[in-house]
Amino acid sequence: MSTKIIRATLEHLNDVADLLDEYRIFYGQKSDPDGARTFIAARLEQADSVVFLAFNKTTAVGFTQLYPSFSSVAMRRIWILNDLFVTASARKMGTAISLMEEAKRFAAQTHAVRLVLATATDNRPAQTLYEKIGWVKDEAFHHYKYEI
């Protein structure tokens, strides 16, 4: 399969929203196509995230979404690879790797110090993929969260 990766714009809103809805369902959320469309439209309109979209010919088959952050110590940008999703029909064909490679190129172009991501501790397929393409598990820091 030949995958084309593009940076999404509002022109691609329907494709990204459909994939976001599938992604949320994958993570146990109820389908909410209108909510997905509203959410991703706001991200694209406000330019507070960067979305890369994978196409197999004319069909959108995956996306990754990056959010900006910063390192005060390094005094440089960090990109949080917050979302990565590939449709079931396009898995194990290199689509996720292509999306992550595009994220790496983009991070380098924006002079970021690093890309970071988090995944569930039981998501072995994702962990295997990340390690296969050179990502390193952070053993230096514990990450905490506070739910609101």
C-alpha positions in Angstrom: 0.0 0.0 0.0 1.3 3.4 -0.9 0.6 5.9 1.8 0.6 9.6 1.3 1.0 11.8 4.4 -0.3 15.4 4.4 -0.7 18.1 7.0 -4.4 18.5 7.6 -6.3 21.7 7.1 -9.9 22.6 7.5 -10.3 21.2 4.0 -9.7 17.8 5.5 -12.1 18.3 8.5 -14.5 15.5 7.6 -11.7 12.9 7.1 -10.0 13.8 10.4 -13.3 14.0 12.3 -14.3 10.5 11.1 -10.9 9.1 12.1 -11.1 10.9 15.5 -14.5 9.3 16.2 -13.1 5.8 15.3 -10.1 6.5 17.6 -12.3 7.5 20.5 -14.4 4.4 20.0 -11.2 2.3 20.0 -10.5 3.8 23.5 -13.9 2.9 24.8 -15.8 6.1 24.2 -19.2 6.4 22.7 -19.4 7.5 19.1 -19.9 11.3 18.8 -19.3 12.3 15.2 -20.6 15.9 15.8 -18.4 16.3 18.9 -15.3 14.9 17.0 -16.0 17.4 14.2 -16.4 20.3 16.6 -13.3 19.4 18.5 -11.0 18.9 15.5 -12.4 22.0 13.8 -11.4 24.1 16.8 -7.9 22.6 16.9 -7.4 23.4 13.2 -9.0 26.8 13.3 -7.1 27.9 16.4 -3.9 26.2 15.1 -3.2 24.9 18.6 -2.4 21.4 17.3 -0.8 19.9 14.1 -2.6 17.0 12.5 -1.0 14.7 9.9 -3.3 12.6 7.8 -2.5 9.4 6.0 -4.2 8.5 2.7 -4.3 5.3 0.8 -5.2 6.7 -2.6 -8.2 8.9 -1.8 -9.2 7.3 1.5 -8.0 8.7 4.8 -6.7 5.7 6.8 -4.9 7.3 9.8 -3.8 10.4 11.6 -1.5 11.7 14.3 -2.1 14.9 16.3 0.7 16.9 17.9 0.3 19.5 20.6 3.0 22.0 21.4 4.7 22.3 24.8 8.1 23.7 25.9 11.1 22.8 27.9 12.2 25.6 30.2 15.5 23.7 30.8 16.3 23.3 27.1 14.5 26.6 26.2 13.0 24.9 23.2 9.8 23.5 21.9 8.6 19.9 22.7 5.9 18.3 20.6 3.5 15.9 22.4 2.4 13.1 20.0 -1.0 12.8 21.7 -2.9 10.8 19.2 -2.0 8.1 16.7 -4.6 6.1 14.9 -4.7 3.8 11.9 -7.9 2.1 10.6 -8.0 -1.6 11.0 -7.8 -2.1 7.3 -4.5 -0.2 7.0 -2.7 -1.6 10.0 0.6 -3.5 9.7 1.2 -1.8 6.4 3.6 0.9 7.6 1.0 3.6 7.9 1.7 4.3 11.6 5.4 4.4 10.9 4.9 6.9 8.1 2.8 9.1 10.3 5.5 9.0 13.1 8.3 9.7 10.6 6.4 12.8 9.4 6.0 13.9 13.0 9.8 13.5 13.5 10.5 15.5 10.3 8.1 18.2 11.5 9.6 18.3 15.0 13.1 18.7 13.5 11.9 21.5 11.1 10.4 23.4 14.1 13.7 23.0 16.0 12.0 21.0 18.8 14.2 19.4 21.4 12.1 16.2 21.4 8.8 14.4 20.7 7.1 12.7 23.6 4.2 10.3 23.9 2.4 8.2 26.4 0.7 4.9 25.9 -1.2 2.5 28.1 1.0 0.1 30.0 -0.8 -2.8 28.5 -0.6 -1.6 24.9 2.2 -3.9 23.8 1.6 -3.6 20.1 2.1 0.2 20.3 5.1 -0.1 22.6 6.7 -2.7 20.2 6.2 -0.3 17.3 7.6 2.7 19.1 10.7 0.8 20.2 11.2 -0.7 16.8 11.5 2.8 15.2 13.8 4.2 17.8 11.7 5.7 20.6 13.1 5.1 24.0 11.0 4.4 27.1 11.5 7.1 29.7 13.0 5.5 32.8 14.1 8.7 34.4 10.7 10.3 35.3 7.5 9.2 36.8 4.4 10.8 35.2 1.5 11.8 37.4 -2.0 13.1 36.6 -4.7 14.9 38.5 -8.2 14.4 37.1 -10.5 17.4 37.2 
